[in-house]
Amino acid sequence: MTRPPTAAQRRLIESADPVTGRLRGTEAQLAALVKRGLAFRHPRPPHDHFLTPAGHRIREAVPGTPAGPAPDTGVFTARVGGEEEPPGTGPARRRQVHSAWQGLLELRRMTNPDGAADRPCGWERTHLVRAAALALEAAGHPPAGGDADGYRVRATPQPEAVAVYAPDARALADCAATLERAGWQAGEYTEPRTRARYLLASPRRV
């Protein structure tokens, strides 16, 4: 059975950034947390240390630390908008979204032939709806759900393209700007029958 962290280690864990899990401490303190599996050292400079999922669970259990919703034990899924049972919106969810987005950027660097992180990778091209939704949620756009209105990302018959709907013209334009910054091409169109405006977005290749 793993020994619980010391009081000093708990203080270090409690002071970690609530979203990213970034840690501050001496090399010895951080190395001890890594050895216990409560932290990891990022392989890229400046080689900062971050809490692992186990470290985050301990942080949320530390007295005096605001705990978010219980961590989701399933696979992370970005909000596409309109879910019947959407996940929580507290610190735990924000941390999951941030980690997922950073992981996707790292996947781009590792799998794009030129190592570019500003252009979608192969995984995104085969998971279009999830990839576009993650870019929007990570940028802070509110998804539709419950009584709240927000973006909705939907599949389309067109290859490598998704449709994005938003409550109004301003929100739609903001979604377009976010997707373009994330390496997508987005243009506004009007549905012939409903006259609703929407974005048709596809991953940029160059």
C-alpha positions as CSV (number, residue, x, y, z in Angstrom):
1,M,0.0,0.0,0.0
2,T,1.4,3.4,-1.0
3,R,2.2,5.7,1.9
4,P,0.3,8.9,2.0
5,P,2.2,12.1,1.2
6,T,3.8,14.0,4.0
7,A,2.4,17.3,5.3
8,A,5.0,19.2,3.3
9,Q,4.1,17.4,0.2
10,R,0.4,18.0,0.7
11,R,1.1,21.7,1.0
12,L,3.0,21.6,-2.3
13,I,0.1,19.7,-3.9
14,E,-2.4,22.2,-2.5
15,S,-0.5,25.1,-3.9
16,A,-0.5,23.7,-7.5
17,D,-2.3,25.6,-10.2
18,P,-5.9,24.5,-10.0
19,V,-6.3,24.2,-13.8
20,T,-2.9,23.0,-15.2
21,G,-1.6,21.3,-12.0
22,R,1.7,23.1,-12.4
23,L,3.9,22.8,-9.3
24,R,6.4,25.0,-7.6
25,G,9.1,23.7,-5.2
26,T,12.7,22.6,-4.8
27,E,14.1,19.9,-7.1
28,A,14.2,17.5,-4.2
29,Q,10.5,18.1,-3.3
30,L,9.4,17.7,-6.9
31,A,11.5,14.6,-7.4
32,A,9.9,13.0,-4.4
33,L,6.4,13.7,-5.8
34,V,7.5,12.2,-9.2
35,K,8.8,9.1,-7.4
36,R,5.4,8.6,-5.7
37,G,3.6,9.0,-9.0
38,L,1.9,12.2,-7.9
39,A,3.7,14.5,-10.4
40,F,5.6,14.3,-13.7
41,R,8.4,16.3,-15.3
42,H,7.5,17.7,-18.7
43,P,10.0,16.5,-21.3
44,R,10.2,19.9,-23.0
45,P,12.1,23.0,-21.7
46,P,11.7,24.6,-19.2
47,H,10.9,21.1,-17.8
48,D,8.2,22.2,-15.4
49,H,6.5,19.7,-13.1
50,F,2.8,19.0,-13.1
51,L,0.4,16.9,-11.0
52,T,-0.6,13.5,-12.4
53,P,-4.3,12.4,-12.1
54,A,-3.4,10.8,-8.8
55,G,-1.9,14.1,-7.6
56,H,-5.0,16.0,-8.7
57,R,-7.2,13.5,-6.7
58,I,-5.2,14.2,-3.6
59,R,-5.3,18.0,-4.1
60,E,-9.1,17.9,-4.4
61,A,-9.2,15.9,-1.1
62,V,-7.0,18.4,0.8
63,P,-9.0,20.2,3.4
64,G,-9.6,23.8,2.5
65,T,-9.1,23.2,-1.3
66,P,-12.3,23.8,-3.3
67,A,-13.1,20.5,-4.9
68,G,-14.8,20.3,-8.3
69,P,-17.2,17.7,-9.5
70,A,-16.1,14.1,-9.0
71,P,-13.6,13.2,-11.7
72,D,-15.0,11.5,-14.7
73,T,-13.8,7.9,-14.8
74,G,-14.6,7.5,-18.5
75,V,-12.8,8.7,-21.6
76,F,-12.7,12.4,-21.9
77,T,-15.1,13.8,-24.6
78,A,-15.2,17.4,-25.7
79,R,-18.6,19.1,-25.5
80,V,-20.3,19.2,-28.9
81,G,-23.4,21.0,-27.5
82,G,-26.8,19.7,-26.8
83,E,-25.8,16.7,-24.6
84,E,-28.7,15.3,-22.6
85,E,-26.4,14.7,-19.6
86,P,-23.5,17.3,-19.9
87,P,-20.5,17.0,-17.6
88,G,-19.9,19.6,-14.9
89,T,-18.5,23.0,-15.6
90,G,-16.3,23.5,-12.5
91,P,-12.5,23.4,-12.0
92,A,-12.2,19.7,-12.7
93,R,-13.8,20.1,-16.1
94,R,-11.7,23.1,-17.0
95,R,-8.6,21.2,-16.1
96,Q,-9.6,18.2,-18.2
97,V,-10.3,20.5,-21.2
98,H,-7.0,22.3,-20.8
99,S,-5.1,19.0,-20.5
100,A,-6.9,17.5,-23.5
101,W,-6.1,20.6,-25.7
102,Q,-2.4,20.6,-24.6
103,G,-2.3,16.9,-25.4
104,L,-3.7,17.5,-28.8
105,L,-1.1,20.2,-29.5
106,E,1.6,17.8,-28.5
107,L,0.0,15.1,-30.8
108,R,0.2,17.6,-33.7
109,R,3.9,18.2,-33.0
110,M,4.7,14.5,-32.9
111,T,2.6,13.4,-35.9
112,N,2.6,16.3,-38.4
113,P,5.6,15.7,-40.8
114,D,7.0,19.1,-40.1
115,G,6.2,19.1,-36.4
116,A,3.8,22.0,-36.8
117,A,1.4,22.5,-33.9
118,D,-0.7,25.2,-35.6
119,R,-2.3,22.7,-38.1
120,P,-4.6,19.8,-37.4
121,C,-3.2,16.3,-37.4
122,G,-4.4,13.0,-38.7
123,W,-6.4,12.2,-35.6
124,E,-8.4,15.4,-36.0
125,R,-9.2,14.6,-39.6
126,T,-10.7,11.3,-38.5
127,H,-12.5,12.7,-35.4
128,L,-13.8,16.0,-36.9
129,V,-16.7,16.8,-34.6
130,R,-14.7,16.0,-31.4
131,A,-11.7,17.9,-32.7
132,A,-13.6,21.1,-33.6
133,A,-15.6,20.9,-30.3
134,L,-12.4,20.6,-28.3
135,A,-10.9,23.7,-30.0
136,L,-14.1,25.7,-29.1
137,E,-14.4,24.4,-25.6
138,A,-10.7,25.0,-24.8
139,A,-11.1,28.6,-26.0
140,G,-13.9,29.2,-23.5
141,H,-16.9,29.1,-25.8
142,P,-20.0,27.9,-23.9
143,P,-21.6,24.8,-25.4
144,A,-25.4,24.5,-25.7
145,G,-26.9,22.4,-23.0
146,G,-29.8,22.4,-20.5
147,D,-31.2,25.9,-20.4
148,A,-28.0,27.5,-21.7
149,D,-27.6,28.3,-25.3
150,G,-24.2,28.0,-27.0
151,Y,-22.4,26.3,-29.8
152,R,-23.3,23.0,-31.4
153,V,-21.0,21.0,-33.6
154,R,-22.5,18.5,-36.0
155,A,-21.3,16.1,-38.7
156,T,-22.0,16.8,-42.3
157,P,-22.2,14.7,-45.5
158,Q,-19.2,16.6,-46.8
159,P,-15.8,14.9,-46.3
160,E,-13.6,16.6,-43.7
161,A,-16.2,19.2,-42.8
162,V,-18.4,19.9,-39.7
163,A,-21.2,22.3,-39.2
164,V,-21.1,24.7,-36.3
165,Y,-24.2,26.6,-35.0
166,A,-24.2,29.4,-32.5
167,P,-27.0,31.5,-30.8
168,D,-26.3,34.7,-32.8
169,A,-24.1,36.3,-35.5
170,R,-21.6,37.6,-33.0
171,A,-21.1,34.2,-31.4
172,L,-20.9,32.5,-34.8
173,A,-18.1,35.0,-35.9
174,D,-16.3,34.4,-32.6
175,C,-16.4,30.6,-33.2
176,A,-15.1,31.1,-36.7
177,A,-12.2,33.2,-35.4
178,T,-11.3,30.5,-32.8
179,L,-11.4,27.7,-35.3
180,E,-9.2,29.6,-37.7
181,R,-6.6,30.3,-34.9
182,A,-6.7,26.5,-34.2
183,G,-5.8,25.7,-37.8
184,W,-9.3,25.2,-39.4
185,Q,-10.9,26.9,-42.4
186,A,-14.4,28.2,-41.6
187,G,-16.9,29.9,-43.8
188,E,-20.5,31.1,-43.1
189,Y,-23.4,29.6,-45.0
190,T,-27.3,29.7,-44.8
191,E,-29.5,26.7,-44.6
192,P,-31.9,26.9,-47.6
193,R,-35.0,25.7,-45.6
194,T,-34.6,27.3,-42.1
195,R,-32.4,30.3,-43.2
196,A,-30.2,29.5,-40.2
197,R,-26.6,30.7,-40.4
198,Y,-23.9,28.2,-39.7
199,L,-20.2,27.6,-40.2
200,L,-18.8,24.9,-42.4
201,A,-15.3,24.2,-41.0
202,S,-12.6,21.9,-42.2
203,P,-9.0,21.2,-41.0
204,R,-6.4,23.3,-42.9
205,R,-3.8,21.3,-44.7
206,V,-1.1,23.9,-45.2
